C-alpha cells in the first residue's frame, strides 16, 4: 500500500464492530440496498443486503475531482468512436471479429443492418473504472483507467444507497466512534447522486424521442438478482419524470416486439391487457445483451437486430457497445489516435463543438495521463514488443477479455475469475 494512504480500515472494539454491522445491514434492508438470493421465486419473498463496506474508502480529493472533471471528455471520445464506422470496421471487423465469436457476431450484425437504422440518436450511460496507482510507495498517486463501460453499467442506484448508508453511519455513531480523523469531517463524504443522474439521462432520451405516451423498455436477464439496482431507476423515472417503464427479456421480446413498417416505431402489446393499444417504446435500456449467455441461439441475435432497426433510441446502440471493447481502448492508446478523435477538424459535435471545438491538447493529456500501458496481441511492431515483454516480464501484465460481465483475467500465469 502507498504510504500516502492511511492504514485502513481503522480499528474498532468487537462491540463497536457488531453495532456497526447491525446498523449497516438494517439500513441496507430498509433502503433497498439489496440483492435477491439465487433461485428466487416469483414474486420474490426474500432479499439480503448487497455486499457492502462498513467504512467509506479514503481517496485523494484531487484525484476524485479529476475523475469527475474528465468524464465529459471521455463521453465525447466514445461518442465519436461510435460514430466512426470506418474506425469500428478496421478495429472490430479485423482480427477481433475472427478470434472473438461474440464480438464478431455483434460487429457482423451491426454491419448487416446499419444502413437501415431509423434512429440517428444514441444514448450512452457510461462508467469509467479506475484504480489508484503509484510506481513508488512514497511517490505521488495517480488514477489509472481499468476500462470504460458502454453497456449495462450496473450499481448506479445501489452505489448511491452505499454513500447514503456511510453518511448515516457516521452521523449515528459520532463519526464512527472517533476511530479515525479521516472519518470526522462529513464534508469529506461526497454526495453521490448516480441514481438520480442516470434516471435523468434516460429521461433526456425519452424527451428527445418526443412522444408523451411512450415508455422506456428495460431489456433484462432472466432470473436477474440485481433487480433492485434496476427497480430504483424505474421508480425514479415514474416518480420524478412521470415516465412509465416496462421490463422484458429477449425471450419475451421475441414474442411481443413489433415494428411499424412505415414509421419504424417499436410497439409492445401488453400480455396483461391484450385488448389495449400496444405501448410505443421511446428508449431501449439494456441491462443485458453484453455477454454470450444472453444469446443462446440465433433467435436472440435476430431480436437484437429487430430492436436496433426500430425508431426507439438505444442505450446503447450496437455501435456504442462495440466502442466499449477492450481492443478499442488499446487502439485509442496508440500514437496520434486520441488527438485525431478529440481534436481532428472533421469530427462531429458531441457536446464540445465540431472538430476540436472547446477541447485542447491539455484535455488530451488529461485523458492520456489516466492510461497505463496497453498492448495488442498481433504481429504489429507493438504486438511483437508486447510478446517480448510478456515472456520476459510476465508478472507486469494482465490479459484483458474483450467484453463485460464474463470471461477471466489472466495474470502472471494464474487465471483469476471475475
C-alpha positions in Angstrom: 0.0 0.0 0.0 1.2 3.5 -0.7 2.5 5.4 2.3 0.4 8.3 1.2 -2.8 6.4 2.2 -3.9 5.8 5.8 -3.8 2.3 7.2 -7.3 1.0 6.6 -9.8 0.1 7.9 -9.5 1.7 11.4 -9.7 -0.5 14.4 -12.9 -1.0 16.3 -13.7 -2.9 19.5 -15.7 -6.1 19.0 -18.8 -4.4 20.4 -18.4 -1.4 18.1 -17.9 -3.7 15.1 -21.0 -5.7 16.0 -23.1 -2.5 16.4 -21.9 -1.0 13.1 -22.6 -4.3 11.3 -26.2 -4.3 12.7 -26.8 -0.7 11.7 -25.4 -1.1 8.2 -27.4 -4.3 7.4 -30.6 -2.8 8.9 -30.1 0.4 6.9 -29.4 -1.5 3.7 -32.5 -3.7 4.1 -34.6 -0.7 4.9 -33.5 1.3 1.9 -33.4 -1.3 -0.9 -29.6 -1.7 -0.9 -30.3 -5.3 -1.6 -30.0 -8.3 -3.9 -32.2 -11.3 -4.5 -30.9 -14.8 -3.4 -30.3 -17.5 -6.1 -33.4 -19.4 -7.3 -35.8 -16.7 -6.2 -39.5 -17.5 -6.7 -41.9 -15.1 -8.5 -42.9 -13.0 -6.7 -39.8 -12.8 -4.6 -40.2 -13.5 -0.9 -36.7 -12.8 0.4 -33.8 -10.3 -0.2 -30.5 -9.7 1.5 -28.2 -6.8 1.9 -25.9 -6.3 -1.1 -22.1 -6.7 -0.4 -21.1 -3.5 1.4 -18.2 -2.0 3.3 -18.7 -0.7 6.8 -16.4 2.2 6.1 -16.1 4.5 3.1 -12.7 4.2 1.5 -10.1 7.1 1.7 -9.5 8.5 -1.7 -7.3 11.5 -2.6 -9.7 14.5 -3.1 -7.9 16.0 -6.1 -8.0 12.6 -7.9 -11.7 12.2 -7.2 -12.4 15.6 -8.7 -10.1 14.8 -11.7 -12.1 11.7 -12.5 -15.3 13.8 -12.4 -13.9 16.6 -14.5 -12.6 14.4 -17.3 -15.7 12.3 -17.6 -17.4 14.6 -20.1 -14.3 14.4 -22.3 -14.4 10.6 -22.1 -18.1 10.7 -23.0 -17.3 12.8 -26.1 -14.4 10.5 -27.1 -16.6 7.3 -27.1 -19.5 9.1 -28.8 -17.1 9.9 -31.6 -15.8 6.4 -31.7 -19.3 5.1 -32.1 -20.0 7.5 -35.0 -16.8 6.5 -36.9 -17.9 3.4 -38.9 -14.6 3.2 -40.7 -12.7 3.0 -37.4 -15.0 0.4 -36.0 -14.7 -1.7 -39.1 -11.0 -1.5 -39.1 -10.6 -2.4 -35.4 -13.5 -4.7 -34.6 -14.0 -6.1 -38.1 -10.4 -7.1 -38.3 -8.7 -9.7 -36.1 -11.2 -9.2 -33.3 -14.1 -10.5 -35.3 -12.1 -13.5 -36.3 -10.9 -14.6 -32.8 -13.8 -13.5 -30.6 -17.1 -15.1 -31.7 -19.3 -12.8 -29.6 -17.7 -9.6 -30.8 -17.7 -10.9 -34.3 -21.4 -11.6 -34.1 -22.0 -8.1 -32.7 -20.0 -6.4 -35.4 -21.4 -8.5 -38.2 -25.0 -7.9 -37.0 -24.4 -4.2 -36.8 -22.8 -4.1 -40.2 -25.8 -6.0 -41.7 -28.4 -3.5 -40.6 -26.6 -0.2 -40.1 -27.7 1.3 -43.4 -31.4 0.6 -42.4 -31.2 2.2 -38.9 -34.1 4.5 -38.5 -32.9 6.4 -35.3 -29.8 8.5 -35.7 -29.6 9.4 -31.9 -27.6 7.3 -29.5 -27.9 7.3 -25.7 -24.9 6.5 -23.6 -24.8 5.8 -19.8 -21.1 5.2 -19.2 -19.0 4.1 -16.2 -15.2 4.7 -16.2 -13.4 2.4 -13.7 -10.1 3.4 -12.1 -7.5 2.0 -9.7 -5.2 4.2 -7.6 -1.6 3.7 -8.9 1.8 4.6 -7.6 5.1 3.5 -9.1 6.8 4.2 -5.7 5.2 3.6 -2.3 6.4 7.1 -1.3 5.7 8.7 -4.6 2.6 10.5 -6.0 -0.7 8.7 -6.5 -2.5 8.7 -9.9 -5.7 7.2 -11.2 -5.3 4.7 -14.0 -8.3 3.6 -16.0 -9.2 -0.1 -16.0 -12.0 0.0 -18.5 -14.7 2.2 -19.9 -18.2 0.6 -19.8 -20.7 1.5 -22.5 -23.4 -1.1 -21.8 -25.4 -2.2 -18.8 -23.1 -0.4 -16.3 -24.6 -1.6 -13.0 -24.8 -0.4 -9.4 -25.6 3.2 -10.2 -28.6 3.1 -7.9 -27.0 0.9 -5.2 -23.8 3.0 -5.1 -26.0 6.0 -4.2 -27.5 3.9 -1.4 -24.0 3.0 -0.3 -23.0 6.6 0.0 -26.2 7.4 1.9 -25.5 4.5 4.3 -22.0 5.6 5.1 -23.2 9.1 5.9 -25.9 7.7 8.1 -23.4 5.5 9.9 -21.1 8.5 10.5 -23.9 10.6 11.9 -25.4 7.8 14.0 -22.1 6.7 15.6 -20.3 10.0 16.3 -18.2 9.7 13.2 -17.6 6.0 13.5 -16.8 6.2 17.3 -13.9 8.6 16.5 -11.9 5.7 15.1 -10.1 7.8 12.5 -9.6 11.5 11.9 -10.4 10.8 8.2 -14.0 10.0 9.1 -14.6 13.1 11.3 -15.4 15.6 8.6 -18.8 15.0 7.0 -17.9 17.3 4.1 -15.4 14.7 3.1 -18.3 12.3 2.3 -19.0 13.3 -1.3 -22.7 13.4 -2.4 -23.3 10.6 -4.9 -26.5 11.1 -6.9 -25.8 8.5 -9.5 -29.4 7.1 -9.3 -30.9 10.5 -10.0 -28.5 11.3 -12.7 -28.8 8.0 -14.6 -32.6 8.3 -14.4 -32.3 11.9 -15.7 -30.2 10.7 -18.6 -32.8 8.1 -19.5 -35.5 10.9 -19.2 -33.5 13.1 -21.6 -33.5 10.3 -24.2 -37.3 9.9 -23.7 -37.8 13.7 -24.2 -35.6 13.6 -27.3 -37.9 10.9 -28.8 -40.8 13.3 -28.4 -43.8 11.1 -27.6 -45.5 11.7 -24.3 -47.2 8.3 -24.1 -44.1 6.3 -25.0 -42.3 4.1 -22.4 -38.7 3.1 -21.5 -38.0 -0.6 -22.2 -35.6 -2.3 -19.8 -34.1 -5.4 -21.6 -33.2 -7.6 -18.7 -31.8 -11.1 -18.0 -33.9 -14.0 -16.9 -33.6 -14.5 -13.1 -31.9 -11.2 -12.5 -30.7 -11.0 -8.9 -29.5 -7.3 -9.1 -33.1 -6.3 -9.7 -33.3 -3.5 -7.1 -30.5 -1.6 -8.8 -32.8 -1.5 -11.8 -36.1 -1.1 -10.0 -34.8 2.1 -8.3 -34.3 3.6 -11.8 -37.8 2.6 -12.7 -39.3 4.2 -9.6 -37.2 7.4 -10.1 -38.4 7.7 -13.7 -42.0 7.3 -12.7 -42.0 9.5 -9.6 -39.7 12.3 -10.7 -40.2 12.3 -14.5 -43.7 10.8 -15.0 -42.2 8.2 -17.4 -43.6 4.6 -17.4 -41.3 1.7 -17.9 -41.6 -2.0 -18.9 -39.2 -4.9 -18.4 -38.8 -7.8 -20.8 -36.2 -10.5 -21.6 -35.1 -11.3 -25.1 -37.3 -14.4 -25.0 -40.3 -12.3 -24.2 -39.5 -9.7 -26.8 -39.2 -12.4 -29.4 -42.9 -12.9 -28.9 -44.0 -9.3 -28.3 -41.9 -6.9 -30.2 -43.3 -5.4 -33.4 -42.1 -2.6 -35.7 -44.5 -0.5 -37.6 -43.4 -1.0 -41.3 -43.8 2.7 -42.2 -42.9 4.7 -39.1 -40.4 2.1 -37.7 -42.0 2.7 -34.2 -41.3 -0.2 -31.8 -44.6 -1.4 -30.4 -45.1 -3.8 -27.5 -48.6 -5.4 -26.9 -49.3 -5.9 -23.2 -49.6 -9.5 -22.1 -51.7 -8.3 -19.2 -54.1 -6.2 -21.4 -54.4 -7.9 -24.7 -57.1 -5.6 -25.9 -55.2 -2.4 -25.1 -53.3 -0.4 -27.6 -49.6 -1.5 -27.9 -47.1 0.5 -26.0 -44.7 2.6 -28.0 -41.1 2.5 -26.9 -39.1 5.7 -26.8 -35.8 4.3 -25.2 -34.4 0.8 -25.1 -32.2 0.5 -22.0 -30.1 -2.7 -22.0 -29.3 -4.3 -18.7 -28.4 -7.5 -20.6 -27.1 -8.2 -24.1 -23.5 -7.9 -23.1 -22.4 -11.5 -22.7 -22.6 -14.6 -24.9 -25.0 -16.3 -22.4 -27.6 -13.6 -23.3 -27.6 -15.0 -26.9 -28.0 -18.8 -26.5 -29.3 -19.1 -30.1 -29.6 -17.1 -33.3 -33.1 -16.1 -32.2 -31.8 -13.6 -29.6 -29.5 -12.0 -32.2 -32.4 -11.6 -34.5 -34.4 -9.9 -31.7 -31.5 -7.6 -31.0 -31.3 -6.6 -34.7 -35.1 -6.1 -34.8 -34.8 -3.6 -31.9 -31.8 -1.9 -33.5 -33.8 -1.3 -36.7 -36.6 0.5 -34.8 -37.2 4.2 -34.2 -36.6 3.8 -30.5 -33.4 5.4 -29.0 -31.0 2.7 -28.0 -29.0 2.8 -24.7 -26.6 1.7 -26.1 -26.7 1.3 -29.8 -24.7 -1.7 -31.2 -22.1 0.8 -32.4 -21.7 2.2 -28.9 -21.5 -1.3 -27.5 -18.7 -2.1 -29.9 -16.9 1.1 -28.9 -16.6 -0.3 -25.4 -14.5 -3.3 -26.4 -11.1 -3.5 -24.8 -9.4 -3.6 -28.2 -10.8 -0.1 -28.9 -9.3 1.0 -25.6 -5.9 -0.3 -26.7 -6.0 1.3 -30.2 -7.0 4.6 -28.7 -3.7 4.5 -26.8 -1.7 4.2 -30.0 0.2 7.4 -31.0 -2.0 10.1 -32.5 -5.3 8.3 -32.3 -6.6 10.2 -29.3 -5.6 13.5 -30.8 -7.5 12.6 -34.0 -10.7 11.8 -32.2 -10.7 14.8 -29.8 -9.0 17.5 -32.0 -9.5 16.3 -35.6 -11.1 19.0 -37.7 -13.7 16.7 -39.2 -15.0 15.2 -36.0 -18.8 15.8 -35.3 -20.1 17.9 -32.5 -20.9 15.7 -29.5 -21.0 18.4 -26.9 -17.8 20.5 -27.3 -18.3 21.7 -30.9 -17.3 20.5 -34.3 -13.6 19.4 -34.5 -11.6 20.4 -31.5 -14.3 23.0 -30.6 -13.5 23.9 -27.0 -11.2 20.9 -26.5 -7.5 21.5 -26.2 -4.3 19.5 -26.2 -4.4 19.8 -22.4 -7.6 17.8 -22.4 -6.0 15.1 -24.5 -3.1 14.9 -22.0 -5.6 14.7 -19.0 -7.1 11.6 -20.5 -3.8 10.1 -21.6 -2.4 10.5 -18.1 -5.1 8.2 -16.8 -3.9 5.4 -19.1 -1.5 2.6 -18.3 0.4 0.6 -20.9 -2.0 -1.1 -23.4 -0.5 -3.6 -25.9 -2.0 -5.6 -28.8 -1.6 -9.3 -29.3 -0.8 -9.3 -33.1 2.1 -9.2 -35.5 2.5 -5.4 -35.5 5.6 -3.9 -34.1 3.7 -3.0 -30.9 2.4 -6.6 -30.7 5.9 -8.0 -31.1 7.2 -5.8 -28.4 4.3 -6.9 -26.2 5.1 -10.6 -26.9 8.7 -10.0 -25.9 7.8 -8.2 -22.6 5.1 -10.8 -21.8 7.8 -13.5 -21.9 10.4 -11.6 -20.0 8.3 -9.7 -17.5 5.1 -11.6 -17.3 4.3 -10.5 -13.7 3.8 -7.0 -15.0 0.9 -7.8 -17.4 -2.7 -8.7 -17.3 -4.7 -10.3 -20.2 -8.0 -8.4 -20.6 -11.1 -10.0 -22.0 -12.9 -8.0 -24.8 -16.3 -7.7 -23.1 -18.3 -7.0 -20.0 -19.6 -9.4 -17.4 -17.8 -12.6 -18.2 -14.6 -14.4 -19.0 -11.4 -14.5 -17.0 -8.5 -12.2 -16.5 -5.1 -13.9 -16.6 -2.1 -12.5 -14.8 1.3 -14.0 -14.0 0.2 -17.4 -15.2 -2.7 -17.5 -12.8 -6.3 -17.4 -14.0 -8.5 -15.1 -11.9 -12.3 -15.5 -12.2 -14.1 -12.1 -12.3 
